[in-house]
Amino acid sequence: MLRTSSPIRFAAVALTVFTTLASLHGAAQADDGFTTGSADPLIQFINQQIRQTWEDNEVKPSPVADDAEWIRRVYLDIVGRIPSADEVNTFLDDEDKAKRSKKVDELLAHPDYVRNYTEVWTNLLIGRNTPDRTSRSGMRKFLRENFARNRPWNEIVYELATAEGHFEENGAVNFILAQLQGNVNSEDYHVEATAKFTRILLGMQVQCTQCHNHPFNKWKQNQFWEFNSFFRQVRRMDHDRYDPETGEDVDDYSELVYRPFDGPVYYEMRNGLVQVAYPKYFDVEVEPNAPNRREELAKAMAYDDPTQTVARAMVNRTWSHFMGYGFTRPVDDMGPHNQPSHPELLDRLSDEFVKSGYDIKQLVKWICNTEAYNLTSSFNKDNDFDNPSAGEVPLFSHMYVKTMNAEQLYDSLLIATNAHKSGAGSFQQADQQRERWLRDFLRIFGGNDEDEPTLFSGSIPQALLMMNGPLVEKAISAEKGSYLNSVLSDPQYRSDNQRIQALFVSSLGRLPTRHELSQLSTGLRKYRNKLTGYQDLYWALLNSNEFILNH
């Protein structure tokens, strides 16, 4: 049943939506003396490069985000969820001038960083909808173990390129395994693996040259097939097992196995001529009779590449994850036809990333300690044209608003409301309830991976799930264990104002403005049943743009 209208709902929705991202919440103007507390000299170089872009384009940057805006953003980006009310209050009360830099370090050491990065990269490598005969759990296990160790990125790439074996015993095989579908003897069998591998790990869309030379740059058709030849020595092997209950064979497991192949790859040009291609990584030619072509490719990518293509691709994608846009658009199309917005900065960050030993956490620290990452998402009349969503080159003069993905939104709802604990009798019951809700979320947020279906786009099913789904209904209940119950029963929240403030902090990560507090307090007094009023207020906060957006 749809929730009925109420005076406070309309007041709360109006206040949270129309004031969202429009006020600065006490932000301080950016200046040359800005610092998060980090003393790393590379951060100053990044700031200088970005500031030079502002000067060249006559842009006035937005102010530095206040602590409430920044803490919510950095939690979502690093650990994949909003901070709890206690985490917000602790940070706001901290007077250490280096607290932002220290918080980045703290979050990178948090188990949720590993969980978040594992989910992000699982979706990138095998997609939102797991292909047939591919192990999502195996892929997650591989990534989780490597991110937990902070293993160098080039070593992870090497494993993804060379992996063989059982899809759960060696989870790295699932990346290529997921792309090998159809008839093994078909010429198209390795096409998707070639396209996905180069796009994700090298930031190159070589699939554009599969059928013809690229119309805008020097990439030729042979380049696609030279990459394709590296994968001709691999195939998937599916195994079934007998099910005595049904008397039929059912899926058991799959593995990635070696396939003998030592000749060239033949491909047809548009004029009908047939050409040959041998394994070649840019200017690095590989012996066609090499025992393992994928191993030769992995060595060139991970250890012997003077172009630093793997590093550049990772830097660009990581910058995009935190800043909303990469140095190129799209982020995985870094060819000569698509020049980066800040070429010197991309070059220097890539060099330093390699020098650091491909340290992913170090790369995150550099980005999160920059002035650009610490700016508010509110813009001014002197930088409102800095709008990459309208096709403009990103200048990073304010933080670009990002839409939460399904996991971020789901986990943030749980953090804000304790919905999974509301009315649950045990940890096991709460965990089972959480899994049921998560399946609903992923089903409704599912779709075409190329269209980024994990984002909250405001579709009717998504909106209905947020307005009237079982998770939100449980979230605003006052059952024992819920956050609303704790606010209404805790003696430290004696007045309506204190309770309203607590609900704002838990959901939006900030205190209400004086105007919001005044209007909402007045609205609450119109309710005969105060509980219904608080439930409507919480519902409105959780359905506001300010909650759903990462800003």
Protein Blocks (a to p, Z undefined) as FASTA:
>chain_A
ZZdddfklmmmmmmmmmmgokagnhpacddfkbcehiabfklmmmmmmmmmmmmmnopac
dddddfklmmmmmmmmmnopacdfklmmmmmmpmcfklmmmmmmmmmmpmklmmmmmmmm
mmmmnojbdcehiafklmmmmmmmmmmnopafklmmmmmmmggcjfklmmmlmmmmmmmg
cjfkbmklmmmmmmmmmmmmnopafklmmmoccfkbmbdfklmmmmmmmmmmgccddddd
ddfknopacdfbdcddddddfbdcddddfkopacdddddehjaccdfklfblmlmmmmmm
mmmccklmmmmmmmmmmmmmmnopafbdcfklccfklccfblmlmmmmmmmmmmnoppak
lmmmmmmmpmklmpcfbdcfklmmmcfknopacehlaccdddddfklmmmmmmmmnommm
gopabfklmmmmmmmmmmmmmmmmgccfklopmbcehiaklmmmmmmpmklmmmmpcbeh
iaklmmmmmmklmbfklmmmmmmmmmnopacdfklmmmmmmmmmmpmblmlmmmmmmmmm
mmpmklmpcZZ
